[in-house]
Amino acid sequence: MRGEAFLKSLNDGRSVWLDGKKVERLPEHPAFQGTLQTIKTLFNMLDHPDTQEEVGYYVPETGRYAHASFLVPRSPEQLAKRSRAFARWSSETCGMMSRLSDYARSIVTGWYAAREELSGLDPEFARKITAYYEKARDRDLFLTTAIIDPQIDRSKNLDDARIAERFLHVVRETEDGIVLRGAKMIATGAPYTHDFVLFSFLKFKDEDRKHAHVLIVPACSQGLHIVCRESFAARQELNHPLSAKYDEMDAVLFFDDVLVPWERVLLYGDAQKVLALRGNRTVNSLAFHQNVVRFVAKLEFVAGVAFAVAEAIGASGFLHVQEKLGELLTQIDVIKALVIASETQARYDDAGVLVPDLNYIETARCIGTRFYPRAIEILQQVGAGGFVQVPSSVEDFYGPISELMHRYFEGATVSAEKKVQLYKLAWDLIGSPLGSRHQLYERFYAGDPVRGYANLYNSFPKEKLTEPIWSLLKETSKGGLTKIGQQRG
C-alpha cells in the first residue's frame, strides 16, 4: 500500500540533522516514528475501498485514486470533494497536523489549474508545471513549503550584504540549472517531505533578481541540510496522546550550493513576475481553503476536550462555565460559516476553475489567529489548577497506592483513571512543548496577523461602505441648510 511505499521512499540519502547528529534511517527514528505512522495510515486511506472516495478521486490515466488536493474543481461537487478530503484528514488528526501535504499540493494544483494564465510570466511555465503536477499526483509525493527568510536583522533588507548573502539566492547559473546558497524557514514536515515548494514573501525590487525565484526542490538534493528543532515527540502515548502521534517537525533549510534543475525552476530573475505568481488568486484560494477547513477540525477538538473536562469535574452546570463553552461553539460556527460562504460564493476563473471566495477565507485566517489562543485560554480556565495536580503517569494506578489513586482522582462523572487520561490529553494541548508550539503556530502560520487585517482593509472596495455615508450626510446637509434658511427668512 502507498503508506508503506511512502516510508520506504524516505531512505534516499537526505541530510536531516537532529540533536547535532545526522539522522540515519529516518522512518525508524523515535523522533519521527509516531508522526510517520500517522501519515502512513492517512496515505493508506487512498487504497481502502471504504475511504478512497472520501479522500481521493479516480484518475483514469493511472487507474488509481489520487488525493483530492490534486483535483482541479470545475463544479460545486468537485469543490465539495476537495473540502471533504481536507476535513477527513483533519478530523483523523484532531486538526493538529496542518502540513499533511494537502496544502502544498493545493499550491501546485492551483498553478497547474491557472497554467495558461500564468504562462504569460514564462512561456515554459505551463509545460513545467504540468509535468510536475502529474508526477506529484501519480507518485503520491509529499510536499511542503519553505517561504520565510531567516531572522537575522529584521531592521535590514537585501540592500545589506550580510542579509543578502544569507537569504536564499542564486550564486551561479549553469547549463543544468541554478545553484542556490542561503537558508529558508519554517519548513514544517521538512524531514519527511519529498519536495519543497520555495518562494519568498519579500517585496522584491528589480535589482533583487538573484533572490527572486519560485522553485520546487527535492529534499534529497546534494548540499541541502534539514536542521530540525527539538523533538516534541513522546514515546508514552497514554501520557502524551497528541505528542506521540502528531508532532509535525519544523526545520530550517541550509542550502550549501544546491543545484536545482531548470525543470524545477518555475520562475527566476524577474521580481515583478515572481510577485504576480505569488499573488495569483486561483492558487491562493485553493491552497488557503485547506487551511480553514483544517482549522474547523482543530476548534472542534479543543471544544470537545473542554466540554469533557467540564463534565468530568461537575462544572458544566455553572453559568460562567457555560458562557465560556458557548463561546467555543461560536468560534466553530463562525469558521464553518466562512468556509460555507467561500464555497457557495465560489466563482469560475477564466480557465473554468471553480475558485472559493478568497475574501471569506482570508477573514477566517485572520480571526483564527485570535480564536485559537482564546480557545486554549478557555480550556485552561475550565480545568484550572486540576491540570497541574495530575500524576506523572497513568501507571501509578497499578502501583502500591492504587486504592488511594482511584479514590482521590475520581471525577464527578468518570473514573479516576479516565479523568487522569483526559487531563493528560488536555495538558498536551495547553502545557506541553507541542501545545505551546501550536499556540505559536496558529498565531503566525498565515503571516503577520497585523498585516493580515491591514490587507483586508487595503484590498476592500471601501466606497461600497463610504458612499452611503456621504450620501446620507449630503441629504442631511441639504435639508438642514434649507430649514436654517427658512428660519432666517
Secondary structure, 3 states (H helix, E strand, C coil): CHHHHHHHHCCCCCEEEECCEECCCHHHCCCCHHHHHHHHHHHHHHHCCCCHHHHEEEECCCCEEEEHHHCCCCCHHHHHHHHHHHHHHHHHCCCCCCCCCHHHHHHHHHHHHCHHHHCCCCCCHHHHHHHHHHHHHHCCCCEEEECECCCCCCCCCCCCHHHHCCECEEEEECCCEEEEEEEEEEEECHHHCCEEEECCCCCCCHHHCCCCEEEEEECCCCCEEEEECCCCCCCCCCCCCCCCCCCCCEEEEEEEEEEEEHHHEEEECCHHHHHHHHCCHHHHHHHHHHHHHHHHHHHHHHHHHHHHHHHHCCCCCCHHHHHHHHHHHHHHHHHHHHHHHHHHCCEECCCCCEECCHHHHHHHHHHHHHHHHHHHHHHHHHHHHHHHCCCCCHHHHHCCCHHHHHHHCCCCCCCHHHHHHHHHHHHHHHCCHHHHHHHHHHHHCCCCHHHHHHHHHHHCCCHHHHHHHHHHHHHHHHHHHHHHHHHHC
